[in-house]
């Protein structure tokens, strides 16, 4: 009996040692929303360690540390108020605590903050002499601009963390964070080059109300997730200027065409079927209907007394627009390759958001750019 008890204890220790630990880097609106799915799955699937650590950029909210509030109330009262998080999701501002022994890392910080997180991760892994590989998945929308052309965020993660990360998958789709948090049925697309890794990663997100499609087309999935936010700026201007629904639909279609053209210009052999997954047309429609980029663009078109930067601060309460950042990145790439004139919608939005052109002239500007093709 004593031997059986020891064998059982040893077996449990081995099992616990083999459980994969999941870390989430980011705790904003989307990070907090998706942590619900991850926490739920980690608690019920035996191959995962039950505790999920979520890195929090510490800030003071209502006189207290945000991480303490999340761990006490199981709610991110600043970025996802009114939604309960699983008790096994632990908010932690200590970066090493979160990623040091993680097997799977979920990146869900705003694009402009990713580099600082990569730097901290490299420092952490070097400090602890980590040799174990890990899986990474990016939920970050955006692209990186180099003189040779745009670079995928997933590729940048793999390059900079090559000693530890062999594959960085991406998750993009037609899912507004608040809808996911409220368990509204929606879908998402996981792009992963490794089939087995893709199945494992899908299992940490999949629920009855959040359906995951898996594809090996990483570039197409990631570019859809980034570029749709540019198009949403145009859809927002349409709404703010009280243009007809047919006009908004036309802008959305033109935007999809430019998304596809941009993707094929810089990334060859993208499978066109990717546009019919959740990350493609579906995500474009969802973002143009209910995303933060169209919301701020619409408010800006209605209120000439404020800049879009002021409205970003007022309406998003600490969150950031990704559409304007990605627009700047896309236009930088197009200027490098002297292709701006082939992208009339992107060029028109660039002139309005960054070139001081009158936003009320949005449609006439777009028409003139298109007629010049």
N, C-alpha and C positions, 0 to 999 in steps of 0.2 A: 504493500500500500504506500509506504514511504517512497519507494522507487517510482511508482506510478504518479504520485503527486509531484515528484521532482521532474519527471518526464513531461508532465502536463505544464509545469511552470516554465521549463526550458522551451517547450513548443510555443507557449504564449509569448515568451520573450523574442523568439525568432520571428514569429508572426508580426509582432509589433515593430521589430527592427526593419522588416520588409515592407511595412506600410509606407506609402508615398506621402510625403508632407507637401502641402500646397501653400504657397505664399502669394498674396495679392499686393502688388505695388500700386497704391492709389486708393483713395477713399472718398472721392468726390461723388457726384450724382450717379454716374454710370458705375463707378467702382463699388459703391455701396449697394446699388441695385443688383449687380451681378454677384456680389458676395452672398446674397440670399440663396441663389441657386447652388453656388459652390459649397456653402456651409451645409445646406440640406443634403447634397450628394455625399460630401465627406462623412457625414454622420451615419449614412445608411449603407454605403458601399464598403465592404470589408478591406479592400486593397488600399484604402486611403486612411491616413491618420485623421482621427476625428477633429482635432483642433486645426483651425485655419487661421493663420496670422495675417493680418491686413495692416500694411504700413500706412501710417497717418502722418501727414505733414502737420505737426503740432501747432495749434493756434488756440487762442482764448475765445470762448464763446459763452456769453452770459456769465462772465467772471470765472469760468472754469476751463480746464484743459479739455479739448475736444475728445481726445482718446479716453479720458476718464468718463466723460458723459456717455460715449458709445458703449463702453464696457459695463457701465452701471444700468443704463436705460435700454441697451440693445437697440439704439436708434441713433442715426446721424441727424441730429436736430438742425444742422445748418444746411447740409446738401441733399438730404432725403427725409425731410420731416414727415412724421405721421406713419412711417413704415417701420415695422419691427424687423430687426436682423436676427439671425439664428444665434443662440447663446454660445455656440462653439466657434463663432467668428470673433477673434480677439483683436481689438485695435491696439497697435503698438508703434510708438514713434521711434523705437530703437531699430535701425535698419539691419544691423547684424543679427539681432534676435529673430527678425522676420525671414531673412533670406539665407542665413548661414548654413543651415542644414536642409534647406528646401530641395525637393525633387522636381517640383513643378512650380514655375514662376509665371504669374499672370500680370502682364503690364497693362495698366489702365490709368495712366496719368496723361494730362494734356501733352500733346506732341512737343511743345516748347520746353517742357521740363524733363524730357526723357534722358538727355545727355547727362544731366547731373545724377540721375538714378543709375545709369550705366557706370559712371565714374565711381560712385559709392559701392556698387556691386563688385567692380574690379578690385577696389581697395580692400573690401571685406574678404573676398575669396583669397586674395594674396596674403592678407594678414593671418588667416586661419589655415593657410596651406591647403586649401581645398583642391582635390583632384577629381572628385566625383562629378560625372556629367549631370546635366539637368535638362529638362524640357522647358521650353518657353513658349508662350502664346501672347500675341499682341492684340489688344483691343483698341489700339491707338489709331486715330484718323490723321493722315497727313503723309507728306513725302519729304525726302531730303534732297536738296539741290546740290549737285556738284557740277563742275565745268563740263564733264563728259555727259551730263544729263541727269535726270531724276533717279534717285535710289530708293528702294523700298525700305521702310523702317525695319521690317523683319530681317532683311539682308544686313542692315547696319548692326542690329543686335547680334546676329551670327558672327559678323566680322569682328566687332569689338569684344565680344565675349567668347571668342573661338576656342579658348582653352577649356570651356565648360559647356557651352551651348552648341550642339551640332545641328539642331533644327529649331527654328522659331516659326510656329504656326501663326495664323491670323484668324480672328473671329469678327465678322462683319455681317450686318443684316438689317432687315426692316423691323427694328425694335427700338422704340423710344424708351429711355430709361424708366420713366414713370410707369409705362405700360408693363414692362417686365417686373417692376417692383410690386405692381398690383395684381400680378398673376393673370394678366390678359393674354390670351393665346396669341403667340407670334412665332416667327421663325428666325433662324440665323444660319450663316454659312461658315463652316470651318475649312480654311485652306491649309493643307499640310502635305508636305512632299512624302512623308513616311506614313503608309497606311495604318500600321499598328499604332504608331504614336497618335495618329488622327483619331482612332477609335477611343484610345485612353483619354485624350483631351476632351473629346465630345462628351464623354461620360461625366465630366465634372460640371458641365453646363446644362445638359439635357434634363428637362422635367416634362411632365404631362402637358404643361402650358408653354414650354419653350423648346421647340423642335429644331434639331440640328441636322443640317445637310453637310456631308463631307465631300470635299473635292481636293485633288492634287494641284489645282490651278491657283497657286498662292498669289501670283502677281495680279491676276484679274480680280480676285476677291479683294485684295488690299487696295488696289487703285479705285475700284468702285466705292469703297468705304471712304476714301479721301476726297475724290473729285465730286461726289454728289453734294457735298457741302457748299461747293462753289455755285452749283445750279440752284440750290435752295436760296441763296442770296437773291437771285433773279426772281424766283417764285415769290419771295417776300416783298420785293419791290412791286410786283404786279398787284399783290393784295393791298399794299399800302397806298398805291396809286389808284385803287378801285378799278383796275382793268378787268375785262371780262374773264370768266372762267376759261373760255376758249383760248384766250391769250396766254393765260397761265399754263394751260396744257401745251400750247405751242412752244413756250419757253422751255418747259420741261423736256419736250421731245428734242428741241435743238440742243439742249444741255446734254442729253444722253448721247446724241450724235458726237458732240465734242469730247465727251468722256471716252468714247470708244476710239475716236481718232487719236486723242492724246496717248491712250494706252498702247495703241498699235504703232505709234510713231517711235516710242522709246523702248517698248518691250515687245519683242517679236513673238509670233505664234501663240498669242493668247486665245484660248478656246472660247469662241463666241457664245457657247451654251452657258457660260458663267453669268451672262447678263440676264438669264431667265431663272437664276437661283435667287434666294432671298437677298443676297448682297447686291444684286443688280437693279433691275427695274423696280422691284418691290421696295427696296430700301430708298431708292430715289423718290418714289411716290410718298412714302412715309415721312421722309425728311422734308420734302417740299410742302407737306400738309401740316406737320406738327412739330418739326424740330426747332431748336433754338436759333439757328441761322436765319430761317425765314421769319421767325418771330421778331428778332431784332431789326432785320432789314425792313419788315413791314412797319414797325413802329417808327423807324427813321424816316421812311417815306412820308408818313403822316405828320411828323413833327419836325419842321424845318429849324426850330430853335435849338436843337441839340445835335451833337455829333453822334455818329454811330458808336464811337468809343464810350461816350457818356451813357448811352442807352445799354451798351453791353454791361457796364458796371451796375446800372440801376436794375435791369431786368434779370440778369443772370446771377447776381449776388455772389460773386467770386468765381463763377465758372467763366470759361473763355470761349469766344467764337472760334471755330476751327475753319469756317469757310473763308474768312478774310486772310488767315495765315496761309492756307493752302492756295488761295488765289495768287498771293504774292509769289509763292514758290513755283506754281505752274507758269506764271508769266515770266519769271526769271529764266526758267528752262526754255520757254518758247523764244525768248529774246536771244539767248545763247545760240539757238539753232535757226534763228531768223524765220520763225514760223507763226508769228503773232497774227498776221492777217488771215490765216486759215482757221482762226478760232474767234469768230466775231462776237459770240456771247461772252467768252472769257475776257476779251479785249474791252468790250463795252463796260462790263462790271468793274474792270480794273480802272478805267477812266472815271467812273462814278465814285468808287470807294477810295481811290488813291490819287486821282487826277483832278479833283475839284470840278468835275463836270456836273451839271444840274441833273439830279436824280429824276426830275420830272420829264427829262428828255430821254429817259431810258429806252423807250420803244423806238423813237426816231433815230437815236444813235445806233441802235442795233440794226435797224433797217438799212441805214447808210453803210454800215460795216459789211452787211451781207451782200448788198448790191455791188460792193467793190470786189467781191470774189471773182 
